Amino acid sequence: MFVDELEVFKAERLATITRAGELSLASEPAGDPTAMLKIALANEISVSELAAAWVPTTREVDVKIAFARQTGDEANHFQLVAHRLAALGFDVAAFEPPADNPLFAYLKTLTSTVERVAAGLFTLESIAYAVNEQFMAFCERRGDAETVRIYREYIQPDERAHQRLGHELLARYATTAEQQTLARDAVGRVIDIAGETRKKAAERIGAACFPGC
């Protein structure tokens, strides 16, 4: 089945991103948890805005609803992270959503349903889930049980559900050779750009085990 093969392809390519986080966790990881959560805050609002932008231009009703659901879930994640940052002393009112990084700039160019599902629900959420797990391990080492709880109880279940929904929708709509090529190309492109974007962010904050994409 095509989508099962695509899952294997995604997992193989995703290893290039997760390996960096694993190396970061191999020793006592450096990094400021607040700085890492700020990245998560920016990511959550960016994903919510992206999914919202896709809703009115998606023809298939089930996919339209999937993007609408993702919009709400990611907005809720933003609030959860914002409340945690506020508890850590960050002035959330001063937060300004960043300009699009190369990843979100690319995602906004996608026009076909198959590409959007493959890039967004199927791949972006898989990256988020994987790196969030590493961030949770980082927080556990730092004794930040509350951040771990927020991710474990609320954010991660949503990310997993989004990815599974992407799998189901691709099985439904990526049925021709042309559509399957579009999906595969989108998966590879998202992981490549995300890898480069995360590498630059890791250099800036001094750790590669931060959450989000």
C-alpha positions in Angstrom: 0.0 0.0 0.0 1.4 3.4 -1.0 0.8 5.2 2.3 2.5 2.4 4.2 5.5 2.7 1.9 5.4 6.5 2.4 5.5 6.0 6.2 8.7 4.0 5.8 10.2 6.7 3.6 9.2 9.4 6.1 10.7 7.6 9.0 14.0 7.1 7.2 14.2 10.8 6.3 13.0 11.9 9.7 16.0 10.1 11.3 18.2 13.0 10.1 16.3 15.3 12.4 15.9 13.1 15.4 19.5 12.1 15.3 20.5 15.7 16.1 18.2 15.7 19.1 19.6 12.3 20.3 23.2 13.6 20.1 22.1 16.7 22.1 20.6 14.5 24.8 23.6 12.1 24.9 25.4 14.3 27.4 23.9 16.8 29.9 21.9 18.9 27.4 22.5 22.6 27.3 19.8 25.1 26.4 17.3 27.4 28.0 13.9 25.8 28.5 12.2 29.2 28.1 14.0 29.9 24.8 12.9 26.5 23.6 9.3 27.1 24.6 9.4 30.4 22.7 10.2 28.4 19.6 7.2 26.1 20.3 5.0 29.2 20.8 6.0 30.5 17.4 5.5 27.1 15.8 2.1 26.5 17.2 0.7 29.8 15.9 2.3 29.3 12.5 0.8 25.9 12.1 -2.6 27.1 13.2 -2.5 30.0 10.7 -1.3 27.7 7.9 -4.1 25.2 8.5 -6.6 28.0 8.7 -5.4 29.4 5.4 -5.9 26.1 3.7 -9.5 25.6 4.9 -11.3 27.9 2.4 -9.3 26.8 -0.6 -9.7 23.0 0.0 -12.5 21.5 -2.0 -12.8 18.1 -0.3 -15.1 18.6 2.8 -13.4 15.9 4.9 -10.0 17.5 4.3 -11.4 20.9 4.9 -12.8 19.8 8.3 -9.4 18.1 9.1 -7.6 21.4 8.6 -10.2 23.2 10.6 -9.7 20.8 13.5 -6.0 21.2 13.2 -6.4 25.0 13.3 -8.2 24.8 16.6 -5.9 22.2 18.2 -2.8 24.2 17.4 -4.4 27.3 18.7 -5.1 25.4 21.9 -1.4 24.3 22.0 -0.4 27.9 21.7 -2.5 28.8 24.7 -1.0 25.9 26.7 2.6 26.9 25.9 1.8 30.6 26.5 0.4 29.8 30.0 3.5 27.7 30.8 5.8 30.5 29.6 3.9 33.0 31.7 4.4 30.8 34.7 8.1 30.8 34.0 8.2 34.6 33.9 7.9 35.4 30.2 5.7 38.3 29.2 3.5 36.6 26.6 1.7 39.9 25.8 5.0 41.0 24.3 5.1 38.0 21.9 5.0 38.9 18.2 4.4 36.1 15.7 7.6 35.8 13.6 7.8 36.2 9.8 7.6 32.9 7.9 10.7 30.9 8.1 11.7 28.9 4.9 9.5 25.9 6.0 6.3 27.8 6.3 7.1 29.9 3.3 7.3 26.6 1.3 4.1 25.2 2.9 2.1 28.2 1.9 3.0 27.6 -1.8 1.2 24.2 -1.8 -2.1 24.2 -3.7 -3.2 20.6 -4.2 -5.0 18.7 -1.5 -2.6 15.7 -1.6 0.5 18.0 -1.2 -1.1 19.8 1.7 -2.1 16.7 3.5 1.3 15.0 2.9 3.3 18.0 4.0 1.1 19.2 6.8 -0.9 16.5 8.7 1.2 13.6 7.6 4.8 15.0 7.9 4.9 18.2 9.8 2.9 16.7 12.7 5.2 13.6 12.6 8.3 15.9 13.0 6.6 17.7 15.8 5.7 14.5 17.7 9.2 13.2 17.4 11.1 16.3 18.5 8.5 17.0 21.2 9.4 13.6 22.7 13.0 14.7 22.8 12.1 18.0 24.4 10.1 16.1 27.1 13.2 14.1 27.9 15.2 17.3 28.2 12.5 18.8 30.6 12.5 15.6 32.6 16.3 15.9 33.2 15.8 19.5 34.2 13.0 18.5 36.7 10.3 20.4 34.8 7.5 18.0 35.4 4.8 20.5 34.5 6.0 21.1 31.0 6.3 17.3 30.5 2.7 16.9 31.7 1.4 19.5 29.3 3.0 17.8 26.4 2.2 14.3 27.4 -1.5 14.9 28.3 -2.5 17.5 25.7 -0.1 18.3 22.9 1.3 14.9 21.9 -2.1 13.1 21.7 -3.2 15.8 19.3 -0.1 15.6 17.2 -0.4 11.8 16.9 -4.1 12.1 16.0 -3.3 14.7 13.2 -0.6 12.4 11.8 -3.0 9.4 11.7 -5.6 11.6 10.0 -3.1 12.5 7.4 -2.4 8.8 6.8 -6.1 8.1 6.3 -6.6 11.1 4.0 -3.6 10.2 1.8 -4.9 6.6 1.5 -8.2 8.1 0.3 -6.9 10.7 -2.1 -3.3 9.8 -3.2 -4.6 7.1 -5.6 -2.8 7.9 -8.9 0.8 7.8 -9.8 0.9 11.5 -10.2 -0.7 12.2 -6.8 1.6 9.8 -5.1 4.6 11.5 -6.7 3.3 14.8 -5.4 2.9 13.4 -1.9 6.3 11.8 -1.8 8.0 14.9 -3.0 6.2 17.0 -0.4 7.2 14.7 2.4 10.9 14.8 1.4 10.8 18.6 0.8 9.3 19.3 4.2 11.8 17.2 6.1 14.7 18.7 4.2 13.7 22.3 4.9 12.7 21.5 8.5 16.2 19.9 9.0 18.0 23.0 7.8 15.7 25.3 9.7 16.2 23.4 13.0 19.9 23.2 12.5 20.1 27.0 12.4 17.8 27.3 15.4 20.0 24.8 17.3 23.1 26.8 16.6 21.3 29.9 17.9 20.0 28.4 21.2 22.8 25.8 21.8 20.6 22.7 21.8 18.9 20.5 19.2 16.2 18.9 21.4 13.8 21.8 21.2 10.0 21.3 20.4 8.1 22.1 17.3 9.2 22.0 13.7 
